[in-house]
Amino acid sequence: MTQPLRGEVWLWDLGMVEKVRPALVMSVGYGDLDRALITVVPHTTSLRGSEFEISVPVAFLKPGAFLVQNVATYPVVRAIRKLGVLKKEQSDPVSEGLLRWLGY
């Protein structure tokens, strides 16, 4: 499998409760001695109007937002397939929202 890279949006198996949904890869690539883990921010279409829902309109996603409150790390085997890539100006607001959520 190709390693998911930062800025890519993949269809991701987030488990029974979270379902299979698109998620933005936030972590950097891992090496041979590292664990095969990827940190992602899931995309949701169930919006509540929170400041931690970061809307990034792109053609390959339904209208919705990346939910930075739900950042999580999963084994790479949960990545199903690549959906697309966000440009830097599209992924930067998600990174900034994540930093706000973490208090930075």
Backbone as numpy.savetxt, mean C-alpha at the origin, in Angstrom:
# Nx Ny Nz CAx CAy CAz Cx Cy Cz
8.89 -15.21 -8.18 8.05 -14.02 -8.18 8.93 -12.78 -8.18
8.49 -11.78 -8.90 9.16 -10.49 -8.89 8.89 -9.81 -7.55
9.92 -9.24 -6.96 9.77 -8.56 -5.67 8.98 -7.25 -5.85
7.88 -7.07 -5.11 7.17 -5.80 -5.17 8.08 -4.66 -4.72
8.01 -3.54 -5.44 8.89 -2.40 -5.17 8.11 -1.20 -4.65
8.79 -0.37 -3.89 8.19 0.84 -3.34 7.53 1.66 -4.46
6.31 2.10 -4.20 5.56 2.88 -5.17 4.66 2.07 -6.08
4.80 0.75 -6.05 3.93 -0.10 -6.85 2.66 -0.43 -6.07
1.58 -0.60 -6.80 0.32 -1.04 -6.21 0.09 -2.48 -6.65
-0.08 -3.34 -5.68 -0.29 -4.77 -5.93 -1.62 -5.20 -5.35
-2.21 -6.22 -5.95 -3.34 -6.90 -5.34 -2.73 -7.78 -4.25
-3.23 -7.64 -3.03 -2.58 -8.23 -1.87 -3.58 -9.03 -1.05
-3.20 -10.22 -0.59 -4.03 -11.01 0.32 -3.74 -10.53 1.73
-4.67 -9.75 2.29 -4.47 -9.19 3.62 -5.09 -10.03 4.73
-5.53 -11.23 4.40 -6.08 -12.12 5.41 -7.60 -12.16 5.38
-8.17 -12.97 6.24 -9.62 -13.19 6.23 -10.42 -11.93 6.49
-10.05 -11.14 7.47 -10.82 -9.95 7.83 -10.65 -8.85 6.78
-9.45 -8.63 6.32 -9.15 -7.54 5.39 -9.43 -7.88 3.93
-9.51 -9.14 3.61 -9.78 -9.58 2.24 -8.58 -9.37 1.31
-8.84 -9.60 0.05 -7.87 -9.32 -1.01 -8.19 -7.92 -1.53
-7.21 -7.04 -1.54 -7.44 -5.67 -2.00 -6.14 -5.06 -2.50
-6.25 -3.96 -3.25 -5.03 -3.27 -3.67 -4.30 -2.67 -2.47
-2.98 -2.63 -2.57 -2.17 -2.03 -1.51 -0.92 -1.42 -2.12
-0.52 -0.28 -1.59 0.66 0.44 -2.04 1.87 -0.03 -1.25
2.93 -0.44 -1.94 4.16 -0.88 -1.29 4.90 0.36 -0.77
5.20 0.36 0.53 5.87 1.48 1.17 7.32 1.16 1.53
7.65 -0.11 1.71 8.99 -0.48 2.15 9.97 -0.51 0.98
11.24 -0.46 1.32 12.30 -0.56 0.31 12.54 -2.05 0.04
13.26 -2.33 -1.02 13.56 -3.72 -1.36 14.39 -4.40 -0.29
14.24 -5.69 -0.20 15.01 -6.47 0.77 16.09 -7.27 0.06
17.13 -7.62 0.83 18.25 -8.37 0.29 18.16 -9.85 0.60
19.15 -10.59 0.16 19.18 -12.04 0.35 19.19 -12.47 1.81
19.78 -11.66 2.69 19.87 -12.02 4.11 18.69 -11.50 4.92
17.82 -10.68 4.29 16.66 -10.12 4.98 15.47 -11.07 4.89
14.51 -10.83 5.76 13.25 -11.55 5.67 12.47 -11.03 4.48
11.72 -11.89 3.83 10.94 -11.52 2.65 9.61 -10.91 3.10
9.71 -9.69 3.65 8.55 -8.97 4.17 8.39 -7.65 3.42
7.13 -7.25 3.23 6.80 -6.02 2.53 5.81 -5.24 3.38
6.04 -3.95 3.54 5.11 -3.08 4.26 4.24 -2.36 3.24
2.93 -2.43 3.47 1.96 -1.88 2.52 0.93 -1.01 3.23
0.30 -0.14 2.44 -0.86 0.64 2.87 -2.02 0.22 1.97
-3.08 -0.36 2.55 -4.18 -0.84 1.73 -5.03 0.30 1.16
-5.67 0.00 0.05 -6.60 0.93 -0.60 -8.02 0.50 -0.22
-8.87 1.47 0.10 -10.25 1.18 0.45 -11.20 2.04 -0.37
-12.40 1.51 -0.59 -13.45 2.28 -1.24 -14.52 2.68 -0.23
-14.38 2.22 1.02 -15.31 2.57 2.10 -14.74 3.75 2.88
-15.06 4.94 2.43 -14.45 6.15 3.01 -15.29 6.70 4.16
-14.60 7.29 5.14 -15.24 7.91 6.30 -14.94 9.40 6.40
-14.09 9.91 5.53 -13.73 11.32 5.59 -12.58 11.63 6.52
-11.81 10.64 6.90 -10.67 10.82 7.79 -9.51 11.50 7.08
-8.73 12.27 7.85 -7.52 12.87 7.28 -6.47 11.82 6.94
-6.67 10.60 7.41 -5.72 9.52 7.16 -6.13 8.63 5.98
-7.15 9.07 5.24 -7.53 8.45 3.97 -6.95 9.35 2.88
-5.97 8.83 2.17 -5.26 9.63 1.17 -5.73 9.22 -0.22
-6.49 10.11 -0.84 -7.03 9.84 -2.17 -5.97 10.09 -3.24
-5.79 9.11 -4.10 -4.86 9.22 -5.23 -5.59 8.66 -6.45
-6.21 9.53 -7.25 -6.95 9.02 -8.41 -6.00 8.46 -9.48
-6.18 7.19 -9.79 -5.44 6.54 -10.87 -6.40 5.62 -11.62
-6.15 5.43 -12.89 -7.06 4.67 -13.75 -7.23 3.21 -13.33
-6.21 2.61 -12.71 -6.28 1.18 -12.41 -6.90 0.87 -11.05
-7.39 1.90 -10.32 -8.06 1.70 -9.02 -9.46 2.30 -9.05
-10.38 1.67 -8.33 -11.71 2.26 -8.14 -11.54 3.52 -7.29
-12.49 4.46 -7.37 -12.41 5.65 -6.50 -12.35 5.23 -5.03
-11.44 5.81 -4.30 -11.25 5.47 -2.89 -10.02 6.18 -2.37
-9.35 5.55 -1.41 -8.18 6.17 -0.79 -7.29 5.11 -0.16
-6.03 5.49 0.03 -5.10 4.65 0.78 -5.26 4.98 2.26
-5.48 3.96 3.07 -5.74 4.13 4.50 -4.45 3.96 5.29
-3.79 5.09 5.58 -2.48 5.01 6.25 -2.59 4.53 7.69
-3.76 4.58 8.30 -3.94 4.03 9.65 -3.81 2.51 9.67
-3.89 1.90 8.51 -3.88 0.44 8.43 -2.58 -0.10 7.83
-1.49 0.64 7.96 -0.20 0.17 7.46 0.13 -1.16 8.15
0.66 -2.09 7.37 0.98 -3.41 7.93 2.09 -4.06 7.10
2.72 -5.06 7.69 3.80 -5.79 7.03 3.38 -7.25 6.86
3.59 -7.77 5.65 3.18 -9.13 5.31 4.31 -9.85 4.58
4.29 -11.18 4.60 5.24 -11.95 3.79 4.97 -11.69 2.30
6.01 -11.66 1.51 5.89 -11.37 0.08 5.01 -12.38 -0.64
4.86 -13.58 -0.10 4.02 -14.59 -0.75 2.55 -14.17 -0.79
2.17 -13.15 -0.03 0.79 -12.65 -0.04 0.51 -11.71 -1.22
1.57 -11.29 -1.92 1.41 -10.45 -3.10 0.86 -11.31 -4.23
-0.22 -10.86 -4.86 -0.87 -11.66 -5.89 -0.42 -11.23 -7.29
-0.61 -9.93 -7.60 -0.17 -9.44 -8.90 -0.07 -7.92 -8.88
0.81 -7.42 -9.68 1.02 -5.98 -9.78 -0.11 -5.35 -10.57
-0.66 -4.24 -10.03 -1.74 -3.52 -10.70 -1.24 -2.28 -11.44
-0.20 -1.67 -10.90 0.33 -0.45 -11.50 1.37 0.20 -10.62
1.82 1.36 -11.06 2.87 2.10 -10.34 2.39 3.54 -10.16
2.58 4.08 -8.97 2.29 5.49 -8.72 3.52 6.32 -9.04
3.30 7.48 -9.63 4.39 8.44 -9.82 4.74 9.02 -8.46
5.93 9.59 -8.36 6.39 10.15 -7.09 5.40 11.17 -6.54
4.87 12.03 -7.41 3.92 13.04 -6.95 2.59 12.43 -6.49
2.33 11.18 -6.87 1.13 10.47 -6.39 1.41 9.73 -5.09
2.60 9.18 -4.95 2.91 8.42 -3.73 3.36 9.30 -2.57
3.90 10.48 -2.87 4.36 11.38 -1.80 3.26 11.74 -0.80
2.03 12.07 -1.23 0.98 12.36 -0.24 0.67 11.18 0.69
0.80 9.96 0.18 0.58 8.78 1.02 1.70 8.70 2.06
2.95 8.90 1.63 4.08 8.90 2.57 3.92 9.98 3.63
3.51 11.17 3.21 3.31 12.26 4.16 2.18 11.95 5.14
1.10 11.37 4.65 0.00 10.97 5.53 0.43 9.91 6.52
1.24 8.97 6.08 1.76 7.93 6.98 2.64 8.52 8.06
3.48 9.46 7.70 4.33 10.12 8.69 3.50 10.89 9.71
2.42 11.56 9.25 1.51 12.26 10.18 0.89 11.27 11.15
0.43 10.13 10.61 -0.19 9.11 11.45 0.78 8.59 12.52
2.06 8.48 12.15 3.07 7.97 13.08 3.64 9.07 13.97
3.22 10.32 13.77 3.64 11.40 14.64 4.95 12.04 14.25
5.36 11.92 12.99 6.61 12.54 12.54 6.34 13.82 11.80
